[in-house]
C-alpha cells in the first residue's frame, strides 16, 4: 500500500498524525483530522488488525490528551495487555492508565492479566503491572491482588521493591483493613541501602500509620531505631553524585524520614526522647544557604514542634525560624511566620525574642507576609509589651499602603481595647488611629470610644480638645469627624473654657464661633453621609444652648437643610429650627448633657454580638453569676441588669427585661425622658415592658400587641380625636406643641443616637400606660398573650439539675365564634437563648373556646441568672378564608426561668 496516497490509514505513523494536527489552522480543521483518524482506527479495530494495534493505541492516547472521546478503544488496551511481548504490554498498560479509571466496569476484565503479569519472570513486565495497579487500583482489585504485591516486597530487585511499595500505598488507601498485611514487610524495607527503596518504604510506613492504630503502635516499636540510623547515615554520608542536590545528600529522603518521625513521636514520650538527639544534629549541621537545606530545616522544625521534644530543642527550632525571617526569599519568610504562629501555643517566650524581626515583616513589601506578620504580632501582645508594640504599629499606620490599612487598623483597635489598663493611654491611641485611618474604623469601635468618654468625666475636657485639634488637622477621616462632632456638641463649653486641663496639656484658644465653624465645616464636607450630617445637626442644636450668642448663626445653618431631599435631615432641620425659635424656655433642659452611658452593659452586649457573628451555631458562654467582668481600660464592673442600649435600639438584647419589678429610676424610658410614667391603676393583664413602649414610639418593625386583656393606646396627629377605653387613666404628653413656652420640662435629654433624638423631636402625642405587676409564685402558669381573638396560656416545667433549660407548654384558645384554620405559631428570642418548637397538636382551632391547640417549646437560657427570658411571638391563621396575623411580645415570664 502506498501510504502517501492515504495519510489517515491505520499504518500512518504517530508523528505524521501529530504533524497533521499541528498543521491545522482552525479548530474545525483539527476536528476533521481527528475525526478521519478515529474512523481509520475504528476500521482497523473492526478488522482485528494486529500489526498496527500498538500504533493505533498510541494515537488514541494522543487524541485522548487533546480532549476527544476515545472510549471505543478501551478493549484494545486489554488485548495489548494480554499479548506476550513487552512492547505491546507497555503500550497496553500505558493506555489502561490513561483511558480508564477505577470506576470503569471494563477494568474488572484486566484483573486476571494483572495477576499473571505480577507473577511473570520478566522483572520489566512485573514493573509494568505494578505501575498500572498503583494508578488505577480499585478496592476489589486491591483485595484480589494484595498477596502478590506483598510477595513482591520481598524480592531482590530494588526497582521491583520500590514499585511494589508504591503500589502497596494505593492498596492501603483503598482498603485500610489490609494495613496489617504490610506492617512486617514495610519495617523490613527500612533496612535496605537503595535510596529509592527507602523513600518508598518510608512513605508506605507513613500511610500505614494513618490507616491503622495497630500499625502505628507496631512501627513505633520496630521502626524508630531504623529511621534514626537512616537519618544519621544520610546526614553524615560523603558526596554521592546520584543523590546530591546543591551539596545536600538526598533531601527528599531527609524530609520523608522527618515526617514519619513526627507521626511516630506525636503523643509518645519514649519515641520522642529517642529521636531528640538526631533531630538536634540535623538542625545544627544542615546548611541554610541552599534551598534544599532550608527545606530540611523547616521539616525538622515542624517535627520538633509536633513531638514531645525538650524545651531546649524547641528553642533551637524557633531560633531557626528566626533566621528564616531574615532570608531574602519571600516563601521562606512566609512559611516561617506560619510556623511561628503554631509555636505560640508551645513556647511563647522563645517566639517573643524575635519580636523585632517579626515587626519588620509587618512593613514588608509582600502583602501576604504583611498580613501573616500582623496576625503573629497580634498573638505576641501581652500586658508587658502592649505599649511599645502598639507604638510601632501606629507609627507604621501613617505610611502603610491603603489596601493594608483596614487590617492594620482593626488589629490596633483590638489590641488597644483588649490590653489597655490606662484610660488616658487608650484615648491617645484611639485618637491617633482615628486621625490616621478613621475611614477604616468600624462603627462598634467608635461607639465604644464614645461610651468610654461618657464614663470618664475627668478626661472629657482632654478628649474634646484633642479631638478638636485632630479635626483641624485631619478632617477627612469619617469616624474622627463623628466622634469629634459628638464631643463638641456635648462638651463644647469645656473646649472653649479649657475646663479639666491635664498636666500634659497645653492650653488652646478656641472661641464659641470656632467650635461652630468646626461643626459647620463637617456638615458641608460630608454632604452625602446622612449619619454624619444628622450628628452635626444635633451638635449644632446643643451648641445653640451652650453658646447663646451663636443661636442665630446656628439657626441659619440648620435652616439650610430644610430643603434636603433626605427626609430625615429635612425633618430634623424643621424641628430643630422650631426648638430654637419657639421653645427658648425649655431649650436648656431639653438639650442638657447626655447621662453617663452604661459601659459594662454596652460591652457585654457587644461581646455577645461578636460571639454570635463568629459562630451562629454556638451560643455565647454564660458568665459566672455574680462574678466580675474584666473590661478594657482598667474598668472592672459586675455584670449589670440588661438595659436597652442607646447605640443599638434594634438589637435583640432590648427584648430582655429584669424579671423582678424595677424601681422608677431603672425604667429606661423614664431615664431617657426624665418624666414620671408610672400609674397607680392596674389591669388584669401582664405588665408591659418599657422597651415595648419605646419600640412602638420608634415604629421599629410591627408594633407589638400588648399582653393581657386588650386595651387601646392611641398615637394621634394634632387635630385628631383620641378614643380610649376607660380601663386605665392615661397620661398624655405633647413633646413640643402641647407644652406652653412658659412650662419647663426638667430632665428632658437628647440622646447621641439619632433615633432617640428623632423620638424626642417628633411632634407626637404619646399615651403611656403602666401597670403594676401581678404577684408571682414559683413558675405559675401565665396568660402570655390575649387579644379579641386569641388567648395563649403558658405552663412551665424544668428538669432537675438543669436550671437553664425550660419546657413550656402553650395552650391556644379561640375566643371568637368562627373556626380558625391554618393556625401557625412562631416565636423569636434573643441571641443568648436557644429555642426549639415542637409541632402543634392541630392546625385548626375550634370556635368559642370549645377546644384548644397545644404546642411544646424547649428553651435554653445560656445566661440564666443574668438575663431573663424574653420572647416575641407571631400567630397566623385564616378566618373564613381570609389571612390574619397577630404578633406581640411576652415579657412577664416568672422569675428564675
N, C-alpha and C positions, 0 to 999 in steps of 0.2 A: 504493500500500500504506500502511496505517495503522501506522506504526512503534510507536505506543503500545500496539497490540494484541500486538505480538511484539517485546519488548525485546531478544531474542537473535538477531535476524536479522542477515545479513551487512551490512545497512545501518546497524546500530547504531553510533553514534559511539564513538570510543575512550574519551572522557571518561565516557560513560554506562556502559561496561563497568567502568571503574576505580571509578566510584561504586558500582556494584552489588557489586563485590568487597570494597570497603572497608566496605560496609554489612553484610557477613556477620558474624554474631555468633560463629559457631563455625567450626572448620576444615572440618567436614562441609559447611556451607553454602557456604563458599568453593569447595570441590572441586566442589560441584554447579553453581555459577555457571560455573566454568572448563570443566567437562565440557559444559554446554549450549552455551557459546560456541565451544568447539572443534568440536562437532558441526555448528554453523551454518557455521563456516569450512570444514569438510570438504565440506559440501554445496555451498558456493559454488565450491570448487576443482573438484569433480566436474562442475559445471555450466559451468566455464570462464568465471566471472563476471569480466569485465574492468573493470567500472565501480568495484567496491569492492575490487579486488585490493590496492591500496596500503594501504587502510584495514585489511583483514584481516591484512596483513603487520605493520602497526604493532601490532595486537592480539596477534599471535603473539609479537612481541618482548617485549611486557609480560608475557605468560604465561610465556615462557621465563625472564625475570628472576625470576619467582616460584618457579621450580624445576620446572615441569611440562614433560613431553615435548612437543616441537614439531617432530620430525623430518619429519612429514608435510607441512610447509610449505616444505621446502628448495627444491623445484623452483620454487615460486612466486617465490623470490628471483631465480632465473635468468631467469624470464620478465620480471620487472620490470627487470632489468639490460638485457635485450635490447630494452626499449621505447625509443622515440625521445625522449620528454620527460624534462626534467631532474627533475621531482618524482618520477616513477616510478623513475628511476635512483637518486635519493638514498635512497629507502626500500629499494630492492633492494640497494644496496651496504651500507647500514646493517644490513639483515637478514643479508647474507652474512658480515659480520664478527662478528655476534653468534651466529647459529645454526650456523655452520660453522667448522671449523678446518682446518689444513693436512693433517690425516690423513684427511679425508673424500674418498672417491673421486668424489663429485659435483663436487668442486672442479675436476677436470680439464675439465669441460664449460664452465667460465667463462673459460678462458684466451683463447679467441678473442674473446669480448666485451671482455675487458680490453685486448687488443691494439688492437681497433678504437677503444675509448674513449681510449686513450693517444694515438692519432693524431687525435682529434676536434678540430674547430676551436674548440669552446667550451672555454675555459680552466677553467670550473667543472666540467664533465664530466671533463676531464682530471684535475682535482684529486680528484674522487671516486674515479677509478680508482687514482690513486697512493696515496690513503689506504687503500683496500681492499687493494691489493697490499702495502703496508708492514705490514699487520696479519696477513695470512694467507698470505703468500707461501711456497710450498714450494720445494725445491731444483729440481724440474723446471720450475716456473713461473719461477724466477729465471733459469735458463739460456735459456728461451724469450723472456722479456720484457726482459732486461738491455739489449739495444741501444736499445729505445725509451726506457727510463729514462735511459740515458747521453745520448741526444739531447736529452731534456727538460732536462738540466742546463745546456744552452747557450741556452735560450730567454730572452726578455727579461723575462717576467713574474716578479717576485720571489716571489710566492706559489707559482707552479709550480716555480721553482728550489728553494725551501725544501722543498716536499713531495717533489720528486724526490731531493734529498739524503737526506732521512729514509728514503725507500724504498730508496735505494742501500745504506744501512746494513744493512737487513734482507737484501738480496741478498748482500752481502759476508759476513754471518754465516752464511747458508745455504750459500754456495758460495765459500769463500776463494780458490779459483783465479781467480775473476773480479776480484780486487782490482786487478790491473794495468790493467784496462779503465777504472777510475775514477780512477787516480792524477792524470792531467793535468787532468781536469775538476775534481777536488777542489781542486787547487792554484790553479786559475784563479778558483774561487769566493771565495777569501780576499781578492780584490781588490774585492769588492762593497762597497757602502756600507750596504745594508739589514741591520740587525742580525739579523733573523730568518734571512736567508740566511747571514750569517756564523756564527751559532750552529749552524745545521745543517751548514755546511761544516766547522767545527772538529770537530764530533762525528764526521763522516764520516772526516776525516783520522785521528782517534784510532782509529777502528775499523780503518782500513787498516793502521795501524802494528801493531796486534795480529794482523792476519791474515797479513801477509807481511813478510819481512825486506827484500825488494826495495823494497816500498812505503815502509818505514821509511827506507831509505837515500835514496830519491828525495825524500821530503818533507824530510829533513834538508838537502838541497841547495837545494830550491826554496821552502820554506815558512817557514823561520826568520825571514827578513827581514820577510815579510808579517805574521807573528804579532807581532813586536816593534812594527811600525807600528800594528797594530790595538790592542794594549795601550796604547801611548802615546796614541793618539787618544782612546780611551775614558777613560783616566785624566785627560787634560787637557781633555776636552770641557766645554763650558758646560752649563748646565741644559737638559735636554731632557725635557719632561713625559711623553712617551710611553715613555721608558726609565728614568725616575728612580724609585728606591726608597730612601726615607729619606735623600735627599740624595746617594746614590751612583748614578752613571750605569751602568745595566745590569750589576749584579753577576753575573748569570748568564753573560754573555759573558766577564767578567773570569775567572771560575772555570774555564770550559771552555778558555780560551786558556792559563791557567796549567797545567792538567792536560796539555794537548798539549805544552807546553814541557817539562814533566817527562818525558814519554815520549820526546821527541826528544833531550833533553840527557842522559839516563841512559847513562852509559858513553861519552859522546862529549865530549872536552875542548874541541874547537873550538866546537861548538854551545853548550856550557855557558858558555864565555867570552863568546860573542856576546850571550847573554841576561842576563848578570850585572848590567849597568847598569840595564836596565829593571826587573829584579826588585828591586834596591835602591831604585829610585824608587817602585815600588808599595808596598814595605814601609815607607817613610818618610812618604809622602804620604797614605796611606789612613787615614781617621779610624777610631778604635777605640771610639767611644762609641755606635755603632749596630751592630745585629746583622748587617746586610748588610756593613758594613766588617770586622767580625770574621771573617765567612766568607771574605772575600777575603784577609785577613791569614793566616788558617790555611792556606788553599790555597797562598799564596805561601811560607809557611814549609815546607810539605811539598814544594813544588817545589825550594826551595833545598837541603833535605836529600837530595832524590832525584837531583840532578845533581852534576856535578863543580864545585861552587862554591868560591870563595875562602874562606879561613879567616875573614876579616873579615865576609863576608856570612853565614856560618854563625853567628858570634857575634851578629850583628844578629837573625837568625831566632830564636835561643834566648832573646834578651832579649825579643822579642815574646811568646814563650811564658811567660816570667816575668811579664809584665804580665797575661797571661791568668789566671794563678794568683790574682791579686788581684781578679779580676772577681767580682761577686756571683752571676752566673749559673752554676749547677752544671754545665750542659752544656759551657760554655766551659772551665771548670776541668778537667773530665774529659778532654776532647779534648787539652788542653794537657799533662796528665800522660801521656797515651798517646804524644804526640809526643815528649815529653822522654825517655821510655824508649827510643824509637828513636834519639834523638840521642845517647844514651850511647855508642853504638858509633862515633859520628862525632867528637864533641868533648866528652869527659868534663869537662875543666877548665871549660868555659863553663857546663855544667849545674851544677857544684859551686858556682858563685857564687849560685845561687838555692836553696841548701840550706835556709836558714832558712824560706823561704816554703813549700818542699815539706814541711818538718816540721810546719808549721802545718796543712797539708792533712791530715796524719795524724789530727789532732784534729777534723776536720770532722764536722758532724752527719750528712752523707750517707754511707751505708755504702759505696757504690760508690767515692766519692772517697777514703775512708779506705783501702780495700783497694788501690786503684791507687797512692796515695801511698806506702803501706808497701812495695809492691814496688819503687817507684822509690828510696826511701831505702835499701833493701837493696842495690840496684845502686850507690849512691853511696858506700857504706862502703869505706874502704881503711885501710891501716896508720896513716895520719897522723890520720884523723878518727874512728877507731872509738870512742874513749873518750867524746868529747862527744856523738856521735850515740847511742851506747848509753845514756848517762845520760838523754838526752831521752826515749828510748823507754821506759826503765824507769820514769821519773817519770810518763809518761802511762799506763803499765800500771796504776798504782794507781787511776786514776779512769776508765778506759775502760769501755765497755759490756761486759756479759758475753758477748754474741754476737760481739764483736770480739777478745776476749782470746785465743782459741785461735790465730788467725792471728798476732796480735802476739807472743804467747809463742813460737811456732815460729820467727818471724823473729829475735827477740832471741837465742834459744838458738843458732841457726845462725850469727849474726854473732859471738857470743862464742866459739864453738868454732872458727870459721874464721880470725879475725883476732887472737885473743889471743896475746900474747907473754910475758905475765907470769902465772904460776900463781896468785898471790895475787889479782890483779885478776879473773881468771877465776872463782875461788871466790866472791869477793864478789858478782859479778854473778849467778852461778847461785843463790847463797843468796837474793838479793833476788827473783829470778824465782820460786823455789820458795815463798817466803813470800807473794808477791802472787798467783800463779796456778799453784800447784803442781798443782791438779786438771787443768790443761790441758797439763802437761809430759808428753811421750811417754816410753815406757819406755826406749828406747835412749839418751835424753838423760841420765836419772838413772843408768842403768847406766854410761855413760861418766864421769859425775861420780864415782861410787864407785871406778872403776878409777883415775882421777887421784888421788883421796885416798889410795888404797892405795900409789901410787908416790911421793907427796910426803911423805916421812917427817917433814920439818921443819915441815909445815903440818897434820899430823894433829891435834895438840892444838888449834890455832886452829880447825880445821874442826869438831871435836866441840863446842867451847864456843860457836861461832857458831850451829851447828845447834840446840844445846840452848836458847839464848836465843830463836831463831826459833820453836822448837816451843812454847815457853811463850806466845809472842805470837800465833802463827798455827797452832794445832793442827788446823785444819780442812782443811789442804791435804794431799792424799793422798801425792803424791810427796815432799813435805817430810818427812812422818812416816816414810816408808820409809827415806829416806837418813839421817835423824836417828837412827832406831832402830838401823840397822846400825852407824853410827859409835859410838853409845853402847855397843853390845854389844862392839865391837872395841877401842875406846879409852876405856872408862869410867874407867880409873884416871887418864888424862890430864885428864879433865873434873873429877874430884874433887880432884886434887892440883895443878891448874894447871901441868902439865908443858908445856914447849916454848912458853912465853909469848913473844909478839912485842912489839916496842916500841909498836905501835899499839893493843895490847890493854890493857884494864883488868881486873885480877883479879876473879873472881867466886867466890862461896861456894856450893858445891854439895856436899851430903853424899851418902853412898852411898845413903841412903834416898831422897833427892831423885831420883837417877838411876833407881832402881827405880820410883818414883812416875810418872816421865815415860813409861816404857815401859808400865806398867800402865794408865795413862790412855789411851794409844794403843790398847792391846789392847781396852779396853772401848768406846772411841769407834767403832772400826772393826769392829763385831761381824759385819758382812756380808762384808767383803772378806777372802777366805781368804789371799791372798798377804801382806797387811799383818799379819794375825794370826799367820801362820806365822813371819814375820820377827821379830815381837815375842817369840814363844816362844823362838826361837833366841837373841835378845839377852838374854832373862832367864836362860837356861841359862848363857850366857857370864858374865853378871854374878854368878851364884852362885859361879863360880870366882874372879873378880876381887875380889869383896866377900864373903868367907866369912861375916861376921856376918849377912848378909841371906839366907842359904841357906834357912832355914826359911820365911821370908815368901815367897820366890820359889817354893818348893815348893808352898805353899798356892795361889798364883796359878796355877801350872801345873796343879795337880790339878783346878782348876775346869773345865778343858776336857776332862776325861776322859769326860764325858757328852755331848760335842759331837756333833751329827748329821752333821758333816763328818768323814769317815773320816780324812782327812789330819791334821786338828787333834787328833782323838781319839788317833790313834796316836802323834803327837809327844808329846802330854801324858803318855801312859803310859810311853813310852820315856825321856823327859826326867826324869820322876819316878824311874824306875829308876836312871838315872845319878846323880842327886842322893843317893838313898838307899843304893844298894848298891855304887857304884863310886867311892868317895871317893879311893882310891889312884891311879886313872888319870884322874880328872876334870881335873886341872890340865893334863896333857899332851894329853888329848882335846880340851880347849877352849882350846888355845893360839891366839894371834892368827893370822889368815889370812896365808899367804905373799903377797908382792907379786904382784899380777896383772899379766900382760904387757900393757902399754898399747899397744905397737905392734901386737901380734898382734890385739888386740881391735879397734883402729881399722881395720886392713886388712880384717878380716872384715866390719866394719860398712859400710865404703865399698863393698866388693864386693856386699854385700846391697842397698845403696841403688841401685847402678847396675842391678842385675838387676830391681829393682822398677820403675824408670823405664821400661826397655825390655826386655821378655822376649826380643826377637828379636836384641838386640845384646849381644855379650859384653863384659865389662869389659876395658878396655885393659890390656895387660900392662905391668907396670912394668919399668924397665931393670934387668937382673940385676946385683946387687951395688951398685946405686945407693942413695942415702939417701932416706928417705921423709920429706916435710915433714908434721909433725904439729902440731896446735894446742898452745897453752900453751908455746911455745918449746922443744918437745922434738923432737929430730931423731935418729932411730934407723934403723939399717939394717933392711931387711925381714927378719923372723925366720923361722925354720922354722915351718911350720904346726903349731899345737898345738890340742888341744881347748880350747874356751872354757868357763870355768866358768859364764858367764852364759847360754850358749846351747848346751847339750849336744846338742840335737836338730838343730843346723844341719848342712847338707850338708858344710861345711868340716871337720867332725870326721872325715870319711872319710879325709882326706889324712894320710899319714904320711911321714916322711922316707925317701927311698929307701935311704940308707946306714944301716947299723946305728948306733943311738944309744947313748950311754953311759947308765948306770943313772940318773944324776940327771935326764936328759931324759925318762925314762919318765913319762908323765902320771899313771898310777895310783900309781907309786912316789912322785911328788911329793905326791899327794893323801893317801895313807895313811901315808907315811913308813916303809914296810916293804920288805924285800928280796923281790922277786918272781921273781928270776932262778933258773934251774935249769940245772945243767951238762949234764943229759941232753938229747938232741935226737932228733927224729923225722925221717922221710924227707920229711915234708910241708913246705909253706911256712910261714914264721914267722907267728904270729897277732899282729895289732896289738893294742896295749894298749887302744886305743879299742874294739875288739871286746869285750874283757872288760868294760869299763865300760858299754857299751851293753847287754850281756847282764845285768849286775847291775841296771841300772835298768829292765829289761824294757820298753825303748822299741821299739815295733814288734815284729816277729817276730825271735827270736834267730837270728843268722846261723850258717850251717853252717860249721864250721871247714874250712880248706883242707887239702889233702893227704889222706893215708890217714885213715880215721875213727878218732877217739879219743873216749873218753867223759869228759865233765866234768859232774859232777852237783851240783846245788844242792839241799840237803835241809832238811827241818824237823827240829827236835830230836826225838829218839826214833826216827828212821827209819834204816834201814841204808844204808850207802854202798857202791855197787858201781862198780868202775872197772877199766879194762884196765891191764895191767902194763907198757904201753909207756913210761910215764914215771912218775916219783915225784912225786906232787903234794904241795903244802903246803897244809894246811887250817887256816883261822883262824875261830874263832867270835868275832865282833866284840864281843859283850857277855857272854853267859852262858858262853862257852867259856873266858874268861880268869878266873883266880882273882883275888880282890880285891888280893892282895899282888903280883901280877905287873904291873910297869909296862910300858907300851907307849909309848915316847917317839916324839915327832914326829907323833902322830895328830892330824889337823887337822879343823876344822869349817868347811865352805865357806859362803860367803854364800848361794849358790843353794840353795833348799830341797830341790831334788832330790838334791844332793850330801849335804846334811845328812840327808836321808831314807836315803841309801845307808849312811851311817856308823851311823845309829841302829838300823836294822832288825836284828832278830835272825836273821841269815842265816849259813849256813856256806858258804864260798866255796872252790872248788877252782881254783887258778890254775896254768896250765901255761905255761911259757916255753920256747921252742925257739930254738936258735942258728941264725942264718940260713945258708943254703947259700951257697957261693962263687958269685959271679955272673960271667958273661962278657958280652961285648958283644952285647946283645939275644939271649940264648939263648931257646929255647922253654921254656915253663914249664907245670907242671901247675897250672892255675888253680883247679881245684875237683875234689874226689874224694869220693865217698860210697860206700855199699854198692851203689848202683845205677848211678851215672854217673861218668865221668871226662871232664874237659874240659881240652884242651891248647891253649895259645895260641902261635902263631908271629907274629913281628913283621917289618915291612918299612917303611922310611922313604924318602920322596922326597928326592933330593939338593937341598940348599938350602932345605928346609922342615923344620927340626928340630921345630917344634911339631906337625906332622902325622904320624900313625902309622896304618898299615893293619895290622889284626890279623886273622889267620885262625884261627878257632876250630874245633876238631875234637871232636865229641862221640862217646863210645864207651859202649855199653851193656854193663855187667858182669854182668847177670842172664841167666837162661835164658828169659825171656819178652820178646816183642817189644813195644817201646814205640810207641804210636800217638799221633796228635795232638800231636806234640812241638813245643814252643814255647819259645824262649829270649828273655828280656828282660833289659835292663841299665839301670842308673841311675847317673849321675855327678854330681859337684858342679857348682855354677853356673859355675865358670870353665872348664869343659870342655864341648866340643860333641861330640855322639855321633850317628853315623848307622849304622843297622843295615840291611844288605842281606838279602834273603830267604834263608832256609835252603835247602840243596840238597834236602831232603826233610823230610816231617813224620813219617816212620816210621823208627825206629832199630832195626836188626836185633839179634837176641839174641846173647849170648855173644861180643860183640866181633867178629862176622863181617863187619861193615861199620861205617861211620861216617857221620855227617852233618856237613857243613861249613857255615860261615857267616862272612861277612866283616864287620868292624866298622871304620869310619873314625873316628878320634879326633883332635880338635884341642885341645891344651892351651894355652890363652891365657895361662897363667902358667908357661910352660916355663922351667925353670931355677930356679924359686922353689918351686913346689909339684909333687909327683909325681902321677901318675895314680892315682886310686882308683876303685873300681867296686863296686857291689852288683849281684848277679845273681839272677834267679829263673827256674826251669825248671819248666814244667808239662807233663804227659803223662798218658796213660792206660795202665793195665796191666790187661788182661782186662776192659776196660770201666769200670774204677774210676779216678776222677780222683786224680792225685798231684801234689804240689807240693814242690819243694825250693828253698832260697834260701841265699845266702851272700855273703861279701864277699871281693873279691880285693885284696890289698894287697902282693903280692910281685912287682909288675912290676919289670923290670930298671931300673937307674938310667939316667937320661938320656932316658927317654921323654917 
